[in-house]
């Protein structure tokens, strides 16, 4: 997220580039992370705002947090399927 917001220093960029070049698995992991971020970017902003508004410290309970986490973990593979049509991800 910091890279997308352009909030990294030149030294951090260089360290990241070194990490990417150290192992093919690092590059694969980064590509997968970018795919996940792309999926998040397709989520309508009103859904995110509503979710964040329900997470005020006064309203959050352990059960509510677990429910929201469960919903999010269910929705992300579904969104991935809808976007990419890849049933192996569900």
C-alpha distances in whole Angstrom, upper triangle without the diagonal:
4,5,5,6,8,9,10,14,16,17,13,13,17,16,13,16,19,17,17,20,22,22,22,20,17,17,17,15,12,14,14,10,10,13,11,8,11,13,11,11,15,16,18,16,19,19,16,18,21,19,17,21,22,20,22,24,27,27,25,27,26,28,26,23,24,25,21,20,23,22,18,19,22,20,17,20,22,20,19,23,23,21,22,25,25,27,26,23,25
4,5,5,6,5,6,10,13,14,11,11,14,14,12,15,17,16,16,20,21,22,22,21,18,18,19,17,14,16,17,13,12,16,15,12,15,17,15,15,18,19,21,19,22,22,19,20,23,22,20,23,25,23,24,25,28,29,27,29,29,30,28,25,27,28,24,23,26,26,22,23,26,24,21,24,26,23,23,26,27,24,25,29,28,30,30,26,28
4,5,5,6,6,10,11,13,10,9,12,13,10,12,15,15,14,17,19,20,20,20,16,15,17,15,12,13,15,12,11,14,14,12,14,17,15,15,18,20,22,20,24,23,20,22,25,24,22,26,28,26,27,28,32,32,30,32,32,33,31,28,29,30,27,25,28,27,23,24,27,25,22,24,26,23,22,26,26,23,24,28,27,30,29,26,28
4,5,8,9,13,14,16,14,12,16,16,14,15,19,18,17,20,22,23,22,21,18,17,18,17,13,14,15,12,10,13,13,10,11,14,13,11,15,17,18,17,21,21,18,20,23,22,20,24,26,24,26,28,31,31,29,31,31,32,30,27,28,29,25,24,27,26,22,23,25,23,20,22,24,21,20,24,24,21,22,26,25,28,28,25,27
4,5,8,12,14,16,14,13,17,18,15,17,20,20,19,23,25,25,25,25,21,20,22,20,16,17,19,15,14,17,16,13,14,17,15,13,17,18,19,17,20,21,18,19,22,22,20,22,25,23,25,26,30,30,28,31,31,33,30,27,29,30,26,25,28,27,23,25,27,25,22,25,26,23,23,27,27,24,25,29,29,31,31,28,30
4,6,9,10,13,11,10,14,15,13,15,18,18,18,21,23,24,24,24,21,20,22,20,17,18,20,17,15,18,18,15,16,20,18,16,20,21,23,21,24,25,22,23,26,25,23,26,29,27,28,29,33,33,31,34,34,36,33,30,32,33,29,28,31,30,26,27,30,28,25,28,29,26,26,29,29,26,27,31,31,33,33,30,32
4,7,10,12,10,10,14,14,13,15,18,18,18,21,23,25,25,25,21,21,23,21,18,19,21,18,17,20,20,17,19,21,19,18,22,23,24,22,25,25,22,23,26,25,23,25,28,26,26,27,31,31,30,33,33,35,32,29,31,32,29,27,31,30,27,28,31,29,26,29,31,28,27,31,31,28,29,33,33,35,34,31,33
4,7,8,6,7,10,11,10,12,15,15,16,18,20,22,23,23,19,19,21,19,16,19,20,17,17,20,20,17,20,23,21,20,24,25,27,25,28,28,25,26,29,28,25,28,31,28,29,30,33,34,32,34,34,36,34,31,32,34,31,29,32,32,28,29,32,30,27,29,32,29,28,32,32,30,30,34,33,35,34,31,34
4,5,5,6,9,10,11,12,14,15,17,19,20,23,24,24,20,20,23,22,19,21,23,20,20,24,24,21,23,26,25,24,28,29,30,28,32,32,28,29,33,31,29,32,34,31,32,33,36,37,35,37,37,39,38,34,36,37,34,32,35,35,32,32,35,34,31,33,35,33,32,35,36,33,33,37,36,39,37,35,37
4,5,5,6,9,10,10,12,14,15,17,18,21,23,23,20,19,23,22,19,21,23,21,20,24,25,22,24,27,26,26,29,31,32,31,34,34,31,32,36,34,32,35,37,35,36,36,40,40,38,41,40,42,41,37,38,40,37,35,38,38,34,34,37,36,32,34,37,34,33,36,37,34,34,37,36,39,38,35,38
4,5,5,6,9,10,11,12,14,15,17,20,22,22,18,19,22,21,18,21,24,21,21,25,25,23,26,29,28,27,31,32,34,33,36,36,32,34,37,35,33,36,38,35,36,36,40,40,38,40,39,42,40,37,38,40,37,35,37,38,34,34,37,36,33,35,37,35,33,37,38,35,35,38,37,40,38,35,38
4,5,5,6,9,10,10,12,14,15,18,20,20,16,16,19,18,15,18,20,18,18,22,22,20,22,25,24,24,28,29,31,30,33,32,29,30,34,32,29,33,34,32,33,33,37,37,35,37,36,38,37,33,34,36,33,31,34,34,30,30,33,33,29,31,34,32,30,34,35,32,32,35,34,36,35,32,35
4,5,5,6,9,10,10,12,14,17,18,18,15,14,18,17,14,16,19,17,16,20,21,19,21,24,23,23,26,28,30,29,32,32,29,31,34,32,30,33,35,33,34,35,38,39,36,38,37,39,38,34,35,37,34,31,34,34,30,30,33,32,28,30,33,30,28,32,33,30,30,33,32,35,33,31,33
4,5,5,6,9,10,11,12,15,17,18,15,15,18,18,15,18,20,19,19,22,23,22,24,27,26,26,29,31,33,32,36,35,32,34,37,35,34,37,39,36,37,38,42,42,39,41,40,42,41,37,38,40,37,34,37,37,33,33,36,35,31,32,35,33,31,34,35,32,32,35,34,37,35,32,35
4,5,5,6,9,10,11,14,16,16,13,14,17,16,14,17,19,18,18,22,22,21,23,26,26,26,29,31,33,32,36,35,32,34,36,34,33,36,37,35,36,36,40,40,38,39,38,40,39,35,35,37,35,32,35,35,32,31,34,33,30,31,34,32,30,33,35,32,32,35,33,35,33,31,34
4,5,5,6,9,10,12,14,14,10,10,14,13,10,13,16,14,14,18,19,18,20,23,22,23,26,27,30,29,33,32,29,31,34,32,30,34,35,32,34,34,38,38,36,37,36,37,36,33,33,35,32,29,32,32,29,28,31,30,26,28,31,29,26,30,31,28,28,31,29,32,30,27,30
4,5,5,6,9,11,12,13,10,10,13,13,11,13,16,15,15,19,20,19,21,24,24,24,27,29,32,31,35,34,31,33,36,34,33,36,38,35,37,38,42,41,39,40,39,40,39,36,36,38,35,32,34,35,31,30,33,32,28,29,32,30,27,30,32,29,28,31,30,32,30,28,31
4,5,5,6,9,12,13,10,11,14,14,13,15,18,17,18,21,22,22,24,26,27,27,30,32,35,34,38,37,34,36,39,37,35,39,40,37,39,39,43,43,40,42,40,42,41,37,37,39,37,34,36,36,33,32,34,34,30,31,34,32,30,33,34,32,30,33,31,34,32,30,33
4,5,5,7,10,10,7,9,12,11,10,13,15,15,16,19,20,20,22,24,24,25,28,30,33,32,36,34,32,34,36,34,33,37,37,35,37,37,41,40,37,38,37,38,38,34,34,36,33,30,32,33,30,28,31,31,27,28,31,30,27,30,32,29,28,31,29,31,29,27,30
4,6,6,7,8,5,5,9,9,8,10,13,13,13,16,18,18,19,22,23,23,26,28,31,31,34,33,31,33,36,33,33,36,37,35,37,38,41,41,38,39,37,39,38,34,34,35,33,30,32,32,29,27,30,29,26,26,29,27,25,27,29,27,25,28,26,28,26,24,28
4,6,7,9,8,7,11,12,11,13,16,16,17,19,21,21,23,25,26,27,29,31,34,35,38,37,34,37,39,37,36,40,41,39,41,41,45,44,42,43,41,42,41,38,37,39,37,34,35,36,32,31,33,33,29,29,32,30,27,30,32,29,27,30,28,31,28,27,30
4,7,9,7,9,12,12,13,15,17,17,19,21,22,23,25,27,28,29,31,33,36,36,40,38,35,38,40,38,37,41,41,39,41,41,45,45,41,42,40,41,41,37,37,39,37,33,35,36,33,31,33,33,30,29,33,32,29,31,34,31,29,32,29,31,29,27,31
4,5,5,7,9,10,11,13,15,16,17,19,21,22,23,25,26,28,30,32,35,35,39,37,34,38,40,37,36,40,41,38,41,41,44,44,41,41,39,40,40,36,35,37,35,32,33,34,31,29,31,31,27,27,30,29,26,28,31,29,27,29,26,28,25,24,28
4,5,5,6,9,10,11,12,14,16,17,19,20,21,23,25,26,28,30,33,34,37,35,33,37,39,36,36,40,40,38,41,41,45,44,41,41,39,40,39,36,35,36,34,31,32,33,29,27,29,29,26,25,28,27,24,26,28,26,23,26,23,25,22,22,25
4,5,5,6,9,10,10,12,14,15,16,18,20,21,23,24,26,28,31,32,35,33,31,34,36,33,33,37,37,35,38,38,42,41,37,38,35,36,36,32,31,33,31,28,28,29,26,24,26,26,23,22,25,25,21,24,26,24,22,24,21,23,20,19,22
4,5,5,6,9,10,10,12,14,15,16,18,20,21,22,25,26,30,30,33,31,29,32,34,32,31,35,35,33,36,36,40,39,36,36,34,35,35,31,30,32,30,27,28,29,26,24,26,26,22,22,26,25,22,24,27,24,23,25,23,25,22,20,24
4,5,5,6,9,10,11,12,14,15,16,19,20,21,23,25,28,29,32,31,29,32,34,32,31,35,36,34,36,37,41,40,37,38,36,37,36,32,32,33,31,28,29,29,26,24,26,26,22,22,25,23,20,23,25,22,20,23,21,23,21,20,23
4,5,5,6,9,10,11,13,14,15,17,19,20,22,24,27,28,31,29,28,31,33,30,31,34,35,33,36,37,40,39,36,36,34,35,34,31,30,31,29,26,26,27,24,22,23,23,19,19,22,21,17,20,22,20,18,20,18,20,17,16,20
4,5,5,6,9,10,11,12,14,15,17,18,20,22,25,26,29,27,25,28,30,27,27,31,31,30,32,33,36,35,32,33,31,32,31,27,27,28,26,23,23,24,21,19,21,21,17,17,20,20,17,19,22,20,18,20,18,20,18,15,19
4,5,5,6,9,10,10,12,14,15,16,19,20,24,24,27,26,24,27,29,27,26,30,31,29,31,32,36,35,32,33,31,32,31,28,27,28,26,23,24,25,21,20,22,21,18,18,21,19,17,20,22,19,18,21,19,22,20,17,20
4,5,5,6,9,10,10,13,14,15,17,19,23,24,27,25,23,27,29,27,27,31,31,30,33,34,37,36,33,34,33,33,32,29,28,29,26,24,25,25,21,20,22,20,17,17,19,18,15,17,19,16,15,18,16,19,17,15,19
4,5,5,6,9,10,11,13,14,16,17,21,22,25,23,22,25,27,24,25,29,29,28,31,32,35,33,31,32,30,30,29,26,25,26,23,21,21,21,18,16,18,17,13,13,16,15,12,15,17,15,13,16,14,16,15,12,15
4,5,5,6,9,10,11,12,15,16,19,20,23,21,19,22,24,22,22,26,26,25,27,29,32,31,28,29,28,28,27,24,23,24,21,19,20,20,16,15,18,17,13,14,17,15,13,16,18,16,15,18,16,19,17,14,17
4,5,5,6,9,10,10,13,15,18,19,22,21,19,22,24,22,22,26,27,26,28,30,33,32,29,31,30,30,29,26,25,26,23,21,22,21,18,17,19,17,14,15,17,15,12,16,17,14,14,17,16,19,18,16,18
4,5,5,6,9,10,11,13,17,18,21,19,18,22,24,22,22,26,27,26,29,31,34,32,30,31,30,30,28,25,25,25,22,20,21,20,16,16,17,15,11,12,14,12,9,12,13,11,10,13,13,15,15,12,15
4,5,5,6,9,10,11,15,16,19,17,15,19,21,18,19,23,23,22,25,27,30,28,26,27,26,26,24,21,21,21,18,16,17,16,13,12,14,12,8,10,12,10,8,12,13,11,11,14,13,15,15,12,14
4,5,5,6,9,10,13,14,17,16,14,17,19,17,18,21,22,21,24,26,29,27,25,27,26,27,24,22,22,22,19,17,19,18,14,14,16,14,11,13,14,12,11,14,15,13,14,17,17,19,19,15,17
4,5,5,7,9,12,13,17,16,15,18,20,19,19,23,24,23,26,28,31,30,28,30,29,29,27,24,24,24,21,19,20,19,15,16,17,14,11,13,14,11,9,13,13,10,11,15,15,18,18,15,17
4,5,5,7,11,12,15,13,13,16,18,17,18,21,22,22,25,27,30,28,26,27,27,26,24,22,22,21,18,17,17,15,12,13,13,11,8,9,10,7,6,10,10,8,9,12,13,15,16,13,14
4,5,5,9,10,13,11,10,13,15,13,14,18,18,18,21,24,26,24,23,25,24,24,21,19,20,19,16,15,16,14,11,12,13,10,8,11,12,9,9,13,13,11,13,16,16,18,19,15,16
4,5,8,9,12,11,10,13,16,15,15,18,20,20,23,25,28,26,25,27,27,27,24,22,23,22,19,18,20,17,14,16,17,14,11,14,14,11,11,15,14,12,14,17,18,20,21,18,19
4,6,9,11,11,11,14,16,15,17,19,21,21,24,27,29,27,26,28,28,27,25,23,23,22,19,19,19,17,14,16,16,12,11,13,12,9,10,13,11,9,12,15,16,18,20,17,18
4,6,8,7,8,11,12,12,13,16,17,18,21,24,26,23,22,25,25,24,21,20,20,19,15,16,17,14,11,14,14,10,9,12,12,8,11,13,12,11,14,16,18,19,21,18,18
4,5,6,7,9,10,11,13,15,16,18,20,24,25,23,23,25,26,25,22,21,22,20,17,18,19,16,14,16,16,13,13,16,14,11,14,16,14,14,17,19,21,22,24,21,21
4,5,5,6,9,10,11,12,14,16,18,21,23,21,21,24,25,25,21,20,22,20,17,18,20,17,15,18,18,15,15,18,17,14,17,19,18,17,20,22,24,25,27,24,23
4,5,5,6,8,10,10,12,14,16,20,21,19,19,22,24,23,20,19,21,19,16,18,19,16,15,18,18,15,16,20,18,16,19,21,19,19,22,24,26,27,29,25,25
4,6,5,6,9,10,11,13,15,19,20,18,17,20,21,20,17,16,18,16,12,14,15,12,11,15,15,12,13,16,15,13,16,18,17,17,21,22,23,24,26,22,21
4,5,5,6,8,10,11,13,17,19,17,16,19,20,20,16,15,17,16,12,13,15,13,11,14,15,13,13,17,16,14,17,20,18,18,21,23,24,25,26,23,22
4,5,5,6,9,10,12,15,17,15,15,19,20,20,17,16,18,17,14,16,18,15,14,18,19,16,17,20,20,18,20,23,22,22,25,27,28,29,30,26,26
4,6,5,6,9,11,15,16,13,14,17,19,18,14,14,17,15,12,14,16,14,13,17,17,15,17,20,19,18,21,23,22,22,25,27,28,28,30,26,25
4,5,5,7,10,13,14,12,11,14,15,15,11,11,13,12,8,11,13,11,10,14,15,13,14,18,18,16,19,22,21,21,24,26,26,27,28,24,23
4,5,5,7,11,13,11,11,14,16,16,13,11,14,14,11,12,15,14,12,16,18,16,17,20,21,19,21,24,24,24,26,28,29,29,30,26,25
4,5,6,10,11,9,10,14,16,17,13,13,16,15,12,15,17,16,15,19,20,19,20,23,23,22,24,27,26,26,29,31,32,32,33,29,28
4,6,9,9,7,7,11,13,13,9,10,13,12,10,13,15,14,14,17,18,17,19,22,22,21,24,27,26,27,29,31,31,31,32,28,27
4,6,8,6,6,9,11,12,9,8,12,12,9,11,14,14,13,16,18,18,19,22,23,22,24,27,27,27,30,31,31,31,32,28,27
4,5,5,6,10,13,14,11,11,15,15,13,15,18,18,17,20,22,22,23,26,26,26,28,31,30,31,33,35,35,35,35,32,31
4,6,5,8,11,13,11,11,15,16,14,16,19,19,19,21,24,24,24,28,29,28,30,33,33,33,36,37,37,37,37,33,32
4,6,8,12,14,12,12,16,16,16,18,20,21,21,23,25,25,27,30,30,30,32,35,35,35,38,39,39,39,39,35,34
4,7,10,11,9,10,13,13,13,15,17,17,18,21,22,22,24,27,27,27,30,32,32,33,35,36,36,36,36,33,31
4,7,8,6,6,10,11,10,12,15,15,16,18,20,20,22,25,25,25,28,30,30,31,33,34,34,33,34,30,28
4,5,5,6,9,10,11,12,14,15,16,18,20,21,22,25,26,26,29,31,31,32,34,35,34,34,33,30,28
4,6,5,6,9,10,10,12,14,15,16,18,20,21,24,25,26,27,29,30,31,33,34,33,32,31,28,26
4,5,5,6,9,10,10,12,14,15,16,18,20,22,23,24,26,28,29,30,32,32,31,30,30,27,25
4,5,5,6,9,10,11,12,14,15,16,18,21,21,22,24,26,27,28,30,31,30,29,29,26,24
4,5,5,6,9,10,11,12,14,15,17,19,20,21,23,25,26,27,28,29,29,28,28,24,23
4,5,5,6,9,10,10,12,14,16,18,19,20,22,23,24,26,27,28,27,26,25,22,20
4,5,5,6,9,10,11,12,14,16,17,18,20,22,23,24,26,26,26,24,25,21,19
4,5,5,6,9,10,10,12,15,15,16,18,20,21,22,24,25,24,23,24,20,19
4,5,5,6,9,10,11,13,15,15,17,19,20,21,23,23,23,22,22,18,17
4,5,5,6,9,10,12,13,14,16,17,19,20,22,22,21,20,20,17,14
4,6,5,6,9,11,11,12,14,16,16,18,20,20,20,19,19,16,14
4,5,5,6,9,10,10,12,14,15,16,18,19,18,18,18,15,13
4,6,6,7,9,10,11,13,15,16,17,18,17,16,16,12,11
4,6,6,7,9,11,11,13,15,16,16,15,14,14,11,9
4,6,5,6,8,10,10,12,14,14,14,14,15,12,10
4,5,5,6,9,10,10,12,13,12,13,13,10,9
4,5,5,6,9,10,10,10,9,9,10,6,5
4,5,5,6,9,10,9,10,9,11,8,7
4,5,5,6,8,9,10,11,13,10,10
4,5,5,6,7,7,9,10,7,8
4,5,5,4,5,6,9,7,7
4,6,5,8,9,12,11,10
4,6,8,11,13,11,12
4,5,9,11,10,11
4,6,9,9,10
4,6,6,8
4,5,6
4,6
4
